[in-house]
Amino acid sequence: KIALETYVQISYFERIINRANLRFMKMTNGQYELKRSTESDDQRSKTGLELNVIDHYNGTERDVRTLSGGESFKASLSLALGLSDEIHCAAGGIKI
């Protein structure tokens, strides 16, 4: 059972991740994909805001903290741009 606020946060976070993955997969030549972790081993996970990365080259899923510096930068940039895209669309913005 989760609180309404947490449910809404998770819903928006999933949409941001989906938008971020469009860029992240392109930046990593299809190797990595972000995925929200559903395991709850600490307080951050209980809020539904923990991320894992799927490595399509070897078929594993692991914590995003295992990414290298450059890969972490690409993931962060993708998430920032995904957030920007989601806000833009939610505000009714028009792309030119």
Backbone as XML, in Angstrom:
<?xml version="1.0"?>
<chain id="A" units="angstrom">
  <residue number="1" name="LYS">
    <atom name="N" x="0.847" y="-1.177" z="0.000"/>
    <atom name="CA" x="0.000" y="0.000" z="0.000"/>
    <atom name="C" x="0.892" y="1.239" z="0.000"/>
  </residue>
  <residue number="2" name="ILE">
    <atom name="N" x="0.619" y="2.152" z="-0.939"/>
    <atom name="CA" x="1.411" y="3.376" z="-1.017"/>
    <atom name="C" x="0.499" y="4.593" z="-0.921"/>
  </residue>
  <residue number="3" name="ALA">
    <atom name="N" x="1.080" y="5.697" z="-0.480"/>
    <atom name="CA" x="0.329" y="6.939" z="-0.349"/>
    <atom name="C" x="0.025" y="7.513" z="-1.734"/>
  </residue>
  <residue number="4" name="LEU">
    <atom name="N" x="-1.015" y="8.314" z="-1.821"/>
    <atom name="CA" x="-1.402" y="8.939" z="-3.087"/>
    <atom name="C" x="-0.260" y="9.782" z="-3.651"/>
  </residue>
  <residue number="5" name="GLU">
    <atom name="N" x="0.414" y="10.531" z="-2.788"/>
    <atom name="CA" x="1.528" y="11.374" z="-3.223"/>
    <atom name="C" x="2.630" y="10.531" z="-3.866"/>
  </residue>
  <residue number="6" name="THR">
    <atom name="N" x="2.948" y="9.407" z="-3.253"/>
    <atom name="CA" x="3.973" y="8.508" z="-3.790"/>
    <atom name="C" x="3.534" y="7.930" z="-5.128"/>
  </residue>
  <residue number="7" name="TYR">
    <atom name="N" x="2.266" y="7.564" z="-5.232"/>
    <atom name="CA" x="1.730" y="7.028" z="-6.482"/>
    <atom name="C" x="1.879" y="8.038" z="-7.618"/>
  </residue>
  <residue number="8" name="VAL">
    <atom name="N" x="1.554" y="9.300" z="-7.348"/>
    <atom name="CA" x="1.658" y="10.352" z="-8.366"/>
    <atom name="C" x="3.118" y="10.572" z="-8.747"/>
  </residue>
  <residue number="9" name="GLN">
    <atom name="N" x="4.011" y="10.600" z="-7.747"/>
    <atom name="CA" x="5.437" y="10.765" z="-8.031"/>
    <atom name="C" x="5.956" y="9.632" z="-8.910"/>
  </residue>
  <residue number="10" name="ILE">
    <atom name="N" x="5.580" y="8.420" z="-8.585"/>
    <atom name="CA" x="6.021" y="7.259" z="-9.363"/>
    <atom name="C" x="5.501" y="7.346" z="-10.791"/>
  </residue>
  <residue number="11" name="SER">
    <atom name="N" x="4.262" y="7.766" z="-10.943"/>
    <atom name="CA" x="3.665" y="7.896" z="-12.273"/>
    <atom name="C" x="4.443" y="8.885" z="-13.136"/>
  </residue>
  <residue number="12" name="TYR">
    <atom name="N" x="4.730" y="10.059" z="-12.581"/>
    <atom name="CA" x="5.507" y="11.053" z="-13.328"/>
    <atom name="C" x="6.929" y="10.572" z="-13.575"/>
  </residue>
  <residue number="13" name="PHE">
    <atom name="N" x="7.520" y="9.916" z="-12.570"/>
    <atom name="CA" x="8.886" y="9.422" z="-12.707"/>
    <atom name="C" x="8.983" y="8.400" z="-13.836"/>
  </residue>
  <residue number="14" name="GLU">
    <atom name="N" x="7.997" y="7.519" z="-13.950"/>
    <atom name="CA" x="7.974" y="6.536" z="-15.041"/>
    <atom name="C" x="7.933" y="7.236" z="-16.399"/>
  </residue>
  <residue number="15" name="ARG">
    <atom name="N" x="7.132" y="8.283" z="-16.502"/>
    <atom name="CA" x="7.041" y="9.019" z="-17.768"/>
    <atom name="C" x="8.364" y="9.704" z="-18.093"/>
  </residue>
  <residue number="16" name="ILE">
    <atom name="N" x="9.018" y="10.253" z="-17.084"/>
    <atom name="CA" x="10.320" y="10.898" z="-17.288"/>
    <atom name="C" x="11.351" y="9.863" z="-17.726"/>
  </residue>
  <residue number="17" name="ILE">
    <atom name="N" x="11.348" y="8.694" z="-17.087"/>
    <atom name="CA" x="12.285" y="7.627" z="-17.449"/>
    <atom name="C" x="12.062" y="7.182" z="-18.890"/>
  </residue>
  <residue number="18" name="ASN">
    <atom name="N" x="10.809" y="7.035" z="-19.293"/>
    <atom name="CA" x="10.516" y="6.631" z="-20.676"/>
    <atom name="C" x="11.067" y="7.642" z="-21.668"/>
  </residue>
  <residue number="19" name="ARG">
    <atom name="N" x="10.896" y="8.920" z="-21.379"/>
    <atom name="CA" x="11.431" y="9.960" z="-22.267"/>
    <atom name="C" x="12.959" y="9.980" z="-22.224"/>
  </residue>
  <residue number="20" name="ALA">
    <atom name="N" x="13.530" y="9.786" z="-21.041"/>
    <atom name="CA" x="14.987" y="9.774" z="-20.897"/>
    <atom name="C" x="15.599" y="8.611" z="-21.672"/>
  </residue>
  <residue number="21" name="ASN">
    <atom name="N" x="14.935" y="7.474" z="-21.675"/>
    <atom name="CA" x="15.465" y="6.292" z="-22.363"/>
    <atom name="C" x="15.580" y="6.487" z="-23.867"/>
  </residue>
  <residue number="22" name="LEU">
    <atom name="N" x="14.733" y="7.331" z="-24.438"/>
    <atom name="CA" x="14.844" y="7.607" z="-25.874"/>
    <atom name="C" x="16.230" y="8.161" z="-26.198"/>
  </residue>
  <residue number="23" name="ARG">
    <atom name="N" x="16.718" y="9.040" z="-25.345"/>
    <atom name="CA" x="18.047" y="9.627" z="-25.560"/>
    <atom name="C" x="19.167" y="8.724" z="-25.039"/>
  </residue>
  <residue number="24" name="PHE">
    <atom name="N" x="18.960" y="8.133" z="-23.853"/>
    <atom name="CA" x="20.015" y="7.333" z="-23.231"/>
    <atom name="C" x="20.388" y="6.139" z="-24.102"/>
  </residue>
  <residue number="25" name="MET">
    <atom name="N" x="19.399" y="5.477" z="-24.675"/>
    <atom name="CA" x="19.691" y="4.341" z="-25.545"/>
    <atom name="C" x="20.443" y="4.796" z="-26.792"/>
  </residue>
  <residue number="26" name="LYS">
    <atom name="N" x="20.085" y="5.977" z="-27.291"/>
    <atom name="CA" x="20.784" y="6.501" z="-28.462"/>
    <atom name="C" x="22.233" y="6.856" z="-28.108"/>
  </residue>
  <residue number="27" name="MET">
    <atom name="N" x="22.431" y="7.479" z="-26.942"/>
    <atom name="CA" x="23.773" y="7.889" z="-26.500"/>
    <atom name="C" x="24.688" y="6.699" z="-26.234"/>
  </residue>
  <residue number="28" name="THR">
    <atom name="N" x="24.104" y="5.572" z="-25.835"/>
    <atom name="CA" x="24.909" y="4.396" z="-25.497"/>
    <atom name="C" x="24.829" y="3.314" z="-26.577"/>
  </residue>
  <residue number="29" name="ASN">
    <atom name="N" x="24.397" y="3.699" z="-27.766"/>
    <atom name="CA" x="24.285" y="2.764" z="-28.891"/>
    <atom name="C" x="23.452" y="1.533" z="-28.542"/>
  </residue>
  <residue number="30" name="GLY">
    <atom name="N" x="22.376" y="1.753" z="-27.790"/>
    <atom name="CA" x="21.461" y="0.676" z="-27.448"/>
    <atom name="C" x="21.911" y="-0.233" z="-26.322"/>
  </residue>
  <residue number="31" name="GLN">
    <atom name="N" x="23.030" y="0.094" z="-25.675"/>
    <atom name="CA" x="23.532" y="-0.790" z="-24.618"/>
    <atom name="C" x="22.737" y="-0.672" z="-23.328"/>
  </residue>
  <residue number="32" name="TYR">
    <atom name="N" x="22.422" y="0.553" z="-22.914"/>
    <atom name="CA" x="21.800" y="0.749" z="-21.606"/>
    <atom name="C" x="20.395" y="1.311" z="-21.696"/>
  </residue>
  <residue number="33" name="GLU">
    <atom name="N" x="19.587" y="0.926" z="-20.710"/>
    <atom name="CA" x="18.223" y="1.429" z="-20.570"/>
    <atom name="C" x="17.951" y="1.614" z="-19.077"/>
  </residue>
  <residue number="34" name="LEU">
    <atom name="N" x="17.342" y="2.728" z="-18.716"/>
    <atom name="CA" x="17.015" y="2.999" z="-17.320"/>
    <atom name="C" x="15.697" y="2.329" z="-16.951"/>
  </residue>
  <residue number="35" name="LYS">
    <atom name="N" x="15.619" y="1.858" z="-15.709"/>
    <atom name="CA" x="14.399" y="1.205" z="-15.225"/>
    <atom name="C" x="14.233" y="1.536" z="-13.746"/>
  </residue>
  <residue number="36" name="ARG">
    <atom name="N" x="13.006" y="1.854" z="-13.362"/>
    <atom name="CA" x="12.733" y="2.130" z="-11.951"/>
    <atom name="C" x="12.808" y="0.830" z="-11.171"/>
  </residue>
  <residue number="37" name="SER">
    <atom name="N" x="13.559" y="0.858" z="-10.078"/>
    <atom name="CA" x="13.690" y="-0.326" z="-9.232"/>
    <atom name="C" x="12.436" y="-0.479" z="-8.378"/>
  </residue>
  <residue number="38" name="THR">
    <atom name="N" x="11.972" y="-1.699" z="-8.247"/>
    <atom name="CA" x="10.785" y="-1.964" z="-7.432"/>
    <atom name="C" x="11.150" y="-2.619" z="-6.105"/>
  </residue>
  <residue number="39" name="GLU">
    <atom name="N" x="12.434" y="-2.821" z="-5.854"/>
    <atom name="CA" x="12.885" y="-3.411" z="-4.598"/>
    <atom name="C" x="12.952" y="-2.317" z="-3.539"/>
  </residue>
  <residue number="40" name="SER">
    <atom name="N" x="12.565" y="-2.642" z="-2.308"/>
    <atom name="CA" x="12.544" y="-1.629" z="-1.250"/>
    <atom name="C" x="13.447" y="-2.036" z="-0.093"/>
  </residue>
  <residue number="41" name="ASP">
    <atom name="N" x="14.753" y="-1.802" z="-0.264"/>
    <atom name="CA" x="15.686" y="-2.153" z="0.796"/>
    <atom name="C" x="16.115" y="-0.945" z="1.622"/>
  </residue>
  <residue number="42" name="ASP">
    <atom name="N" x="15.784" y="0.255" z="1.187"/>
    <atom name="CA" x="16.084" y="1.444" z="1.977"/>
    <atom name="C" x="14.972" y="2.479" z="1.789"/>
  </residue>
  <residue number="43" name="GLN">
    <atom name="N" x="15.087" y="3.615" z="2.473"/>
    <atom name="CA" x="14.026" y="4.621" z="2.447"/>
    <atom name="C" x="13.802" y="5.184" z="1.043"/>
  </residue>
  <residue number="44" name="ARG">
    <atom name="N" x="14.877" y="5.402" z="0.276"/>
    <atom name="CA" x="14.732" y="5.952" z="-1.067"/>
    <atom name="C" x="13.950" y="4.996" z="-1.963"/>
  </residue>
  <residue number="45" name="SER">
    <atom name="N" x="14.200" y="3.714" z="-1.809"/>
    <atom name="CA" x="13.477" y="2.726" z="-2.613"/>
    <atom name="C" x="12.001" y="2.686" z="-2.268"/>
  </residue>
  <residue number="46" name="LYS">
    <atom name="N" x="11.674" y="2.928" z="-1.015"/>
    <atom name="CA" x="10.275" y="2.914" z="-0.592"/>
    <atom name="C" x="9.483" y="4.038" z="-1.240"/>
  </residue>
  <residue number="47" name="THR">
    <atom name="N" x="10.172" y="5.093" z="-1.660"/>
    <atom name="CA" x="9.488" y="6.192" z="-2.341"/>
    <atom name="C" x="9.329" y="5.901" z="-3.823"/>
  </residue>
  <residue number="48" name="GLY">
    <atom name="N" x="9.959" y="4.837" z="-4.316"/>
    <atom name="CA" x="9.836" y="4.472" z="-5.722"/>
    <atom name="C" x="10.745" y="5.252" z="-6.642"/>
  </residue>
  <residue number="49" name="LEU">
    <atom name="N" x="11.777" y="5.898" z="-6.090"/>
    <atom name="CA" x="12.638" y="6.754" z="-6.897"/>
    <atom name="C" x="14.032" y="6.174" z="-7.112"/>
  </residue>
  <residue number="50" name="GLU">
    <atom name="N" x="14.189" y="4.891" z="-6.916"/>
    <atom name="CA" x="15.470" y="4.219" z="-7.123"/>
    <atom name="C" x="15.552" y="3.737" z="-8.568"/>
  </residue>
  <residue number="51" name="LEU">
    <atom name="N" x="16.743" y="3.856" z="-9.174"/>
    <atom name="CA" x="16.921" y="3.460" z="-10.572"/>
    <atom name="C" x="17.889" y="2.294" z="-10.713"/>
  </residue>
  <residue number="52" name="ASN">
    <atom name="N" x="17.607" y="1.463" z="-11.679"/>
    <atom name="CA" x="18.525" y="0.427" z="-12.134"/>
    <atom name="C" x="18.807" y="0.686" z="-13.603"/>
  </residue>
  <residue number="53" name="VAL">
    <atom name="N" x="19.833" y="0.023" z="-14.104"/>
    <atom name="CA" x="20.145" y="0.114" z="-15.522"/>
    <atom name="C" x="20.141" y="-1.300" z="-16.094"/>
  </residue>
  <residue number="54" name="ILE">
    <atom name="N" x="19.535" y="-1.439" z="-17.244"/>
    <atom name="CA" x="19.536" y="-2.720" z="-17.952"/>
    <atom name="C" x="20.646" y="-2.650" z="-18.986"/>
  </residue>
  <residue number="55" name="ASP">
    <atom name="N" x="21.565" y="-3.611" z="-18.926"/>
    <atom name="CA" x="22.663" y="-3.696" z="-19.885"/>
    <atom name="C" x="22.250" y="-4.711" z="-20.949"/>
  </residue>
  <residue number="56" name="HIS">
    <atom name="N" x="21.903" y="-4.221" z="-22.123"/>
    <atom name="CA" x="21.424" y="-5.103" z="-23.192"/>
    <atom name="C" x="22.546" y="-5.913" z="-23.831"/>
  </residue>
  <residue number="57" name="TYR">
    <atom name="N" x="23.808" y="-5.537" z="-23.602"/>
    <atom name="CA" x="24.917" y="-6.304" z="-24.175"/>
    <atom name="C" x="25.096" y="-7.642" z="-23.466"/>
  </residue>
  <residue number="58" name="ASN">
    <atom name="N" x="24.926" y="-7.647" z="-22.125"/>
    <atom name="CA" x="25.096" y="-8.916" z="-21.418"/>
    <atom name="C" x="23.823" y="-9.381" z="-20.710"/>
  </residue>
  <residue number="59" name="GLY">
    <atom name="N" x="22.714" y="-8.673" z="-20.909"/>
    <atom name="CA" x="21.424" y="-9.107" z="-20.396"/>
    <atom name="C" x="21.255" y="-9.032" z="-18.892"/>
  </residue>
  <residue number="60" name="THR">
    <atom name="N" x="21.950" y="-8.099" z="-18.245"/>
    <atom name="CA" x="21.841" y="-7.975" z="-16.792"/>
    <atom name="C" x="21.161" y="-6.666" z="-16.399"/>
  </residue>
  <residue number="61" name="GLU">
    <atom name="N" x="20.661" y="-6.659" z="-15.183"/>
    <atom name="CA" x="20.094" y="-5.443" z="-14.595"/>
    <atom name="C" x="20.875" y="-5.156" z="-13.324"/>
  </residue>
  <residue number="62" name="ARG">
    <atom name="N" x="21.309" y="-3.901" z="-13.155"/>
    <atom name="CA" x="22.108" y="-3.558" z="-11.981"/>
    <atom name="C" x="21.814" y="-2.131" z="-11.548"/>
  </residue>
  <residue number="63" name="ASP">
    <atom name="N" x="22.344" y="-1.759" z="-10.399"/>
    <atom name="CA" x="22.155" y="-0.427" z="-9.844"/>
    <atom name="C" x="22.875" y="0.607" z="-10.710"/>
  </residue>
  <residue number="64" name="VAL">
    <atom name="N" x="22.280" y="1.779" z="-10.866"/>
    <atom name="CA" x="22.912" y="2.815" z="-11.689"/>
    <atom name="C" x="24.221" y="3.300" z="-11.085"/>
  </residue>
  <residue number="65" name="ARG">
    <atom name="N" x="24.428" y="3.060" z="-9.798"/>
    <atom name="CA" x="25.684" y="3.497" z="-9.162"/>
    <atom name="C" x="26.885" y="2.723" z="-9.682"/>
  </residue>
  <residue number="66" name="THR">
    <atom name="N" x="26.657" y="1.659" z="-10.445"/>
    <atom name="CA" x="27.762" y="0.880" z="-11.001"/>
    <atom name="C" x="28.232" y="1.419" z="-12.354"/>
  </residue>
  <residue number="67" name="LEU">
    <atom name="N" x="27.548" y="2.426" z="-12.887"/>
    <atom name="CA" x="27.953" y="3.002" z="-14.173"/>
    <atom name="C" x="29.257" y="3.771" z="-14.021"/>
  </residue>
  <residue number="68" name="SER">
    <atom name="N" x="30.028" y="3.843" z="-15.100"/>
    <atom name="CA" x="31.261" y="4.623" z="-15.090"/>
    <atom name="C" x="30.917" y="6.109" z="-15.063"/>
  </residue>
  <residue number="69" name="GLY">
    <atom name="N" x="31.930" y="6.943" z="-14.917"/>
    <atom name="CA" x="31.705" y="8.387" z="-14.875"/>
    <atom name="C" x="31.026" y="8.920" z="-16.122"/>
  </residue>
  <residue number="70" name="GLY">
    <atom name="N" x="31.503" y="8.504" z="-17.281"/>
    <atom name="CA" x="30.915" y="8.957" z="-18.541"/>
    <atom name="C" x="29.502" y="8.437" z="-18.734"/>
  </residue>
  <residue number="71" name="GLU">
    <atom name="N" x="29.286" y="7.192" z="-18.349"/>
    <atom name="CA" x="27.947" y="6.607" z="-18.463"/>
    <atom name="C" x="26.976" y="7.279" z="-17.497"/>
  </residue>
  <residue number="72" name="SER">
    <atom name="N" x="27.458" y="7.604" z="-16.299"/>
    <atom name="CA" x="26.621" y="8.319" z="-15.324"/>
    <atom name="C" x="26.240" y="9.695" z="-15.842"/>
  </residue>
  <residue number="73" name="PHE">
    <atom name="N" x="27.188" y="10.363" z="-16.492"/>
    <atom name="CA" x="26.900" y="11.680" z="-17.067"/>
    <atom name="C" x="25.810" y="11.566" z="-18.132"/>
  </residue>
  <residue number="74" name="LYS">
    <atom name="N" x="25.921" y="10.571" z="-18.995"/>
    <atom name="CA" x="24.908" y="10.368" z="-20.037"/>
    <atom name="C" x="23.544" y="10.066" z="-19.424"/>
  </residue>
  <residue number="75" name="ALA">
    <atom name="N" x="23.525" y="9.268" z="-18.363"/>
    <atom name="CA" x="22.264" y="8.950" z="-17.687"/>
    <atom name="C" x="21.661" y="10.208" z="-17.064"/>
  </residue>
  <residue number="76" name="SER">
    <atom name="N" x="22.495" y="11.009" z="-16.407"/>
    <atom name="CA" x="22.018" y="12.250" z="-15.783"/>
    <atom name="C" x="21.495" y="13.223" z="-16.821"/>
  </residue>
  <residue number="77" name="LEU">
    <atom name="N" x="22.232" y="13.378" z="-17.907"/>
    <atom name="CA" x="21.810" y="14.275" z="-18.979"/>
    <atom name="C" x="20.494" y="13.796" z="-19.587"/>
  </residue>
  <residue number="78" name="SER">
    <atom name="N" x="20.375" y="12.507" z="-19.802"/>
    <atom name="CA" x="19.141" y="11.944" z="-20.359"/>
    <atom name="C" x="17.955" y="12.188" z="-19.434"/>
  </residue>
  <residue number="79" name="LEU">
    <atom name="N" x="18.164" y="12.015" z="-18.125"/>
    <atom name="CA" x="17.084" y="12.257" z="-17.168"/>
    <atom name="C" x="16.692" y="13.728" z="-17.126"/>
  </residue>
  <residue number="80" name="ALA">
    <atom name="N" x="17.683" y="14.615" z="-17.176"/>
    <atom name="CA" x="17.385" y="16.051" z="-17.174"/>
    <atom name="C" x="16.591" y="16.437" z="-18.417"/>
  </residue>
  <residue number="81" name="LEU">
    <atom name="N" x="16.991" y="15.918" z="-19.559"/>
    <atom name="CA" x="16.277" y="16.218" z="-20.799"/>
    <atom name="C" x="14.902" y="15.547" z="-20.819"/>
  </residue>
  <residue number="82" name="GLY">
    <atom name="N" x="14.797" y="14.361" z="-20.238"/>
    <atom name="CA" x="13.504" y="13.690" z="-20.128"/>
    <atom name="C" x="12.543" y="14.477" z="-19.250"/>
  </residue>
  <residue number="83" name="LEU">
    <atom name="N" x="13.057" y="15.038" z="-18.165"/>
    <atom name="CA" x="12.241" y="15.887" z="-17.292"/>
    <atom name="C" x="11.788" y="17.127" z="-18.036"/>
  </residue>
  <residue number="84" name="SER">
    <atom name="N" x="12.709" y="17.730" z="-18.773"/>
    <atom name="CA" x="12.374" y="18.914" z="-19.566"/>
    <atom name="C" x="11.289" y="18.594" z="-20.594"/>
  </residue>
  <residue number="85" name="ASP">
    <atom name="N" x="11.424" y="17.473" z="-21.276"/>
    <atom name="CA" x="10.422" y="17.050" z="-22.265"/>
    <atom name="C" x="9.056" y="16.855" z="-21.618"/>
  </residue>
  <residue number="86" name="GLU">
    <atom name="N" x="9.045" y="16.197" z="-20.463"/>
    <atom name="CA" x="7.774" y="15.918" z="-19.780"/>
    <atom name="C" x="7.100" y="17.211" z="-19.318"/>
  </residue>
  <residue number="87" name="ILE">
    <atom name="N" x="7.876" y="18.131" z="-18.777"/>
    <atom name="CA" x="7.316" y="19.420" z="-18.351"/>
    <atom name="C" x="6.787" y="20.178" z="-19.551"/>
  </residue>
  <residue number="88" name="HIS">
    <atom name="N" x="7.549" y="20.156" z="-20.629"/>
    <atom name="CA" x="7.148" y="20.852" z="-21.855"/>
    <atom name="C" x="5.808" y="20.318" z="-22.365"/>
  </residue>
  <residue number="89" name="CYS">
    <atom name="N" x="5.671" y="19.010" z="-22.399"/>
    <atom name="CA" x="4.426" y="18.403" z="-22.887"/>
    <atom name="C" x="3.266" y="18.618" z="-21.916"/>
  </residue>
  <residue number="90" name="ALA">
    <atom name="N" x="3.546" y="18.517" z="-20.619"/>
    <atom name="CA" x="2.489" y="18.694" z="-19.619"/>
    <atom name="C" x="1.971" y="20.129" z="-19.599"/>
  </residue>
  <residue number="91" name="ALA">
    <atom name="N" x="2.841" y="21.074" z="-19.961"/>
    <atom name="CA" x="2.445" y="22.482" z="-19.971"/>
    <atom name="C" x="1.764" y="22.858" z="-21.282"/>
  </residue>
  <residue number="92" name="GLY">
    <atom name="N" x="1.628" y="21.902" z="-22.177"/>
    <atom name="CA" x="0.967" y="22.169" z="-23.455"/>
    <atom name="C" x="1.860" y="22.873" z="-24.449"/>
  </residue>
  <residue number="93" name="GLY">
    <atom name="N" x="3.169" y="22.728" z="-24.269"/>
    <atom name="CA" x="4.114" y="23.380" z="-25.167"/>
    <atom name="C" x="4.096" y="22.776" z="-26.554"/>
  </residue>
  <residue number="94" name="ILE">
    <atom name="N" x="4.470" y="23.569" z="-27.511"/>
    <atom name="CA" x="4.510" y="23.133" z="-28.904"/>
    <atom name="C" x="5.953" y="23.180" z="-29.373"/>
  </residue>
  <residue number="95" name="LYS">
    <atom name="N" x="6.446" y="22.075" z="-29.929"/>
    <atom name="CA" x="7.797" y="22.054" z="-30.489"/>
    <atom name="C" x="7.767" y="22.620" z="-31.891"/>
  </residue>
  <residue number="96" name="ILE">
    <atom name="N" x="8.731" y="23.448" z="-32.182"/>
    <atom name="CA" x="8.818" y="24.044" z="-33.524"/>
    <atom name="C" x="9.965" y="23.395" z="-34.268"/>
  </residue>
</chain>
